[in-house]
Amino acid sequence: MSLETRKISFVQEFLRIQNEAIISDLENYLHKKNAELFESKVNPMSIEQFNHEIDIALQHSLDDKVVAAHELKNQYHK
């Protein structure tokens, strides 16, 4: 059975569920598994890289190479 067929079958079965507790459990399980998957793919930076990024940000601030938050919001909305 293909993944697409399994997903369709699962959705059909899910739509037949009438018990709210089961829905809540499935939601919680899905959120937990998605979070675990995300965390397994995240590669944290080293402390040296973190400090380097901070140094760059501080230098940009001193060189006035920063953009105000309200300007970013305006650019985003355009």
C-alpha positions, 0 to 999 in steps of 0.5 A: 500500500502506497503512502498516499493510499495509507494517508487517505485511509487514515483520514477516512478512519479519522473522520469517523471518530466520534470520541473527543478524547481520541481526537485529543490524543491523536492531536497530542501525538501528532504535535509530539512527533512533529516536534521530535522530528524537527528537533532531530533535524536541528543542528545547534551551532557551537558556542564559538559560532554563537559568540561569532554571530553575536560579535557580528551583530554588535559590530553591525549595531555600532556601524548603524547597519540595523533595520528597525522592527517597524521598518521590517514590518512595513516591508513585510506588509508590502 
